[in-house]
Amino acid sequence: MTTLLLATRNLHKVEEIHALLGPGWELLTLRDFPGAPEVVEDAATFAGNAAKKAESLARWVAGRAGARAGGFFVLADDSGLSVDALGGAPGVHSARFAADETGAAGNAPDAANNAKLLRLLAAVPAAERTARFHCVLALTPVPPDAGPTEFFSGACEGLLGLAPRGAAGFGYDPLFLPQGQSLSFAELGAAVKNGISHRARALAQLRARFAS
């Protein structure tokens, strides 16, 4: 069984990764390592942020007194929404999109991010509200000198709706209508979303890596 330490405290993300990977994996999270340092996600790319989180956490775990033996991996992801009419924004700033406007520290609530996005797109016609979700996974062994960081990526094309729809999902899911669908990610439900999402496509590459 392969053990992954997920570099997140986001329970929605953990649940989604657990469902997408399926059986045969032992998943740990930052909740299992309460002393883990916070990593500032200030890289210019999704890959840069994912690598920074995975490598920083792998170094910390490897050097921690009483840490479990090596032989497992840290898995970090950075994901976000790129909107064509906004020149690719919010991009790597997706989670703190509304907070960037106010100068508040940390990520912004999903509702505030969605409200800002709708405000900026108010004059954009429905057919021109094209966007895509990106996900980049960084996989770093523990200890980190046991091998290089590996990357897996996925994207999902779609359109942004005129108002939030659906109660499932998280982040920008209520606004995002994936290509070929008339329902938002938040309306489709986990079973459908997990077959087509950006994170599903990246994790499929990860599964294939360990199956080979």
FENGI-V739563 format. One record per residue. N is the residue number from 1. RES is the residue in one small letter. SS is DSSP state (H for helix, E for strand, - for the rest). OMEGA is omega in radians with two decimals (NA if undefined). D_FIRST is the distance of its C-alpha to the first C-alpha in whole Angstrom. Layout:
n res ss omega d_first
N RES SS OMEGA D_FIRST
N RES SS OMEGA D_FIRST
This chain:
n res ss omega d_first
1 m - 3.13 0
2 t E 3.13 4
3 t E 3.10 6
4 l E 2.96 10
5 l E -3.13 13
6 l E -3.07 15
7 a - -3.13 19
8 t - 2.96 21
9 r - -3.10 22
10 n - -3.07 23
11 l H 3.09 22
12 h H -3.13 23
13 k H 3.13 21
14 v H 3.14 18
15 e H -3.13 19
16 e H 3.13 19
17 i H 3.12 16
18 h H -3.14 14
19 a H -3.09 16
20 l H -3.14 16
21 l H -3.12 12
22 g - -3.09 12
23 p - 3.08 9
24 g - -3.14 6
25 w E 2.96 6
26 e E -3.08 7
27 l E 3.00 10
28 l E 3.09 13
29 t E 3.10 16
30 l H 3.05 20
31 r H 3.06 21
32 d H -3.13 18
33 f - -3.01 20
34 p - 3.14 24
35 g - -3.09 26
36 a - -3.11 24
37 p - 3.01 27
38 e - 3.13 28
39 v - 3.10 28
40 v - -3.10 31
41 e - -3.05 30
42 d - 3.10 33
43 a - -3.08 32
44 a - -3.09 34
45 t - 3.07 31
46 f H -3.13 28
47 a H 3.14 26
48 g H 3.11 28
49 n H -3.14 27
50 a H 3.14 24
51 a H -3.14 24
52 k H 3.13 26
53 k H -3.08 23
54 a H -3.07 20
55 e H 3.11 22
56 s H -3.13 24
57 l H 3.12 21
58 a H 3.10 19
59 r H -3.12 22
60 w H -3.13 23
61 v H -3.11 20
62 a H -3.10 20
63 g - -3.06 24
64 r - 3.11 23
65 a - 3.14 25
66 g - -3.14 22
67 a - 3.08 19
68 r - 3.13 16
69 a - 3.11 15
70 g - -3.14 14
71 g - 3.04 11
72 f E -3.01 10
73 f E 2.91 12
74 v E 3.09 15
75 l E 3.10 15
76 a E 3.08 19
77 d E 2.90 21
78 d E -3.07 25
79 s E -3.13 26
80 g E -3.05 30
81 l E 3.06 33
82 s E -3.08 35
83 v E -3.07 39
84 d H -3.10 41
85 a H 3.12 44
86 l H 3.10 43
87 g - 3.14 43
88 g - 3.07 39
89 a - 0.02 39
90 p E 3.04 37
91 g H -3.10 34
92 v H 3.11 32
93 h H -3.02 35
94 s H -3.05 33
95 a H -3.11 32
96 r H -3.04 35
97 f H -3.13 38
98 a H -3.14 40
99 a H 3.12 40
100 d H -3.10 41
101 e H -3.08 44
102 t H -3.09 45
103 g - 3.13 44
104 a - 3.14 41
105 a - 3.06 38
106 g - -3.12 35
107 n - 3.11 34
108 a - 3.05 36
109 p - -3.14 36
110 d H -3.10 35
111 a H 3.14 38
112 a H 3.09 40
113 n H 3.13 38
114 n H 3.14 39
115 a H 3.11 42
116 k H -3.14 43
117 l H 3.13 42
118 l H 3.13 44
119 r H -3.13 47
120 l H -3.11 46
121 l - -3.02 46
122 a - -3.09 49
123 a - -3.09 51
124 v - 3.14 49
125 p - -3.06 49
126 a H -3.07 46
127 a H -3.10 46
128 e H -3.12 46
129 r - -3.11 43
130 t E -3.10 40
131 a E 3.07 37
132 r E 2.99 33
133 f E 3.05 30
134 h E 2.99 28
135 c E 3.01 24
136 v E 3.08 23
137 l E 3.03 20
138 a E -3.10 19
139 l E -3.11 16
140 t E 3.13 17
141 p E 3.01 15
142 v E -0.01 15
143 p - -3.03 18
144 p H 3.11 20
145 d H 3.11 21
146 a H 3.13 18
147 g - -3.10 19
148 p - 2.98 21
149 t - 3.12 20
150 e E -3.08 19
151 f E 3.09 21
152 f E -3.04 20
153 s E 3.09 23
154 g E 3.12 24
155 a E 3.10 28
156 c E -3.12 30
157 e E 3.10 33
158 g E 3.10 36
159 l E 3.08 39
160 l E -3.13 39
161 g - -3.11 41
162 l - -3.14 44
163 a - 3.11 43
164 p - 3.12 40
165 r - 3.08 39
166 g - -3.08 36
167 a - -3.13 34
168 a - 3.08 31
169 g - -3.13 29
170 f - -3.14 29
171 g - -3.11 31
172 y - -3.09 33
173 d - -3.11 32
174 p - -3.12 35
175 l - -2.95 37
176 f E 3.07 35
177 l E -3.10 36
178 p E -3.12 33
179 q - 3.13 35
180 g - -3.12 36
181 q - 3.07 36
182 s - 3.14 39
183 l - 3.10 37
184 s - 3.05 35
185 f H -3.10 31
186 a H 3.08 32
187 e H -3.04 34
188 l H -3.08 31
189 g - -3.02 29
190 a H -3.06 25
191 a H -3.14 24
192 v H -3.13 27
193 k H -3.07 26
194 n H 3.06 22
195 g H -3.01 24
196 i H -2.99 26
197 s - 3.07 25
198 h H -3.13 25
199 r H 3.10 21
200 a H -3.11 20
201 r H 3.09 22
202 a H -3.13 20
203 l H 3.06 16
204 a H 3.08 17
205 q H 3.11 18
206 l H 3.11 14
207 r H -3.14 12
208 a H 3.14 15
209 r H -3.11 14
210 f H 3.11 10
211 a H -3.07 12
212 s - NA 14
